[in-house]
């Protein structure tokens, strides 16, 4: 083989390798699998299993009868929610996986819904919708539990997921249930305004936002954001129709609200899970 032929083959091989490695960004599924199967994911799952079980056992042993015990599966769901709003998708996906191992179909449904929310946060809209649809096929949506913290988790996750999917009317339905469980009404108010804006009823939506921005029952961080955004919203409603404006506005603050709710069970449940979170590798 002469040198010209040899060099030509080398160059062709390099072109092929480059084409394969530079053929475009990874698909949503490939990006998810990369996070889902890496070292960080694996080690986090081990750490979470080791931390949550004993923490829940200790919590239940100390909880008075008036508060009642909690289920570790719901602690994993709430941890996953914490990690999602903290932009820690690997830990969120790990918690969803652990929760989905439950024998309870309602927990499986919530685990897949949590995974869908985390996928939306990553910008994987197609994959998130696929996961949400799979969850819907698995079990019918219904708050079948009469245990307050379980029903609260259900309504909260469903309210956020439907906001990500821009189904604000459905989201309102779940935030109404959340309000009944917790006495926290402002997520419903904001979602109601979002439904108006998304449906082209701009005047009605802006009116509701102005009322909310001055309502002392709405948490100060929410009122601050609304106050800052209201002028630009009036000038250009695109701000509030961006993909994640509403769920992100609600998600983080609602957990602080639960810690300050009138329910001792919800307060202690969130505080316990937050304590576990601080000990885990994010």
Secondary structure, DSSP 8 states (H G I E B T S, - for coil): --HHHHHHHHHHHHHHHHHHHTS----HHHHHHHHHTSHHHHHHHHHHHHHHHHHHHHHHHH--TTT----HHHHHHHHHHHHHHTT-HHHHHHHHHHHHT-S-HHHHHHHHHHHHHHHHHTT-HHHHHHHHHHHHHHS-------SHHHHHHHHHHHHHHHHHTT-HHHHHHHHHHHHHHHS--HHHHHHHHHHHHHTT-HHHHHHHHHHHHT-TTS-HHHHHHHHHHHHHHHH-THHHHSTTHHHHHHHHHHHHHHHTSS-HHHHHHHHHHHHHHHHS--
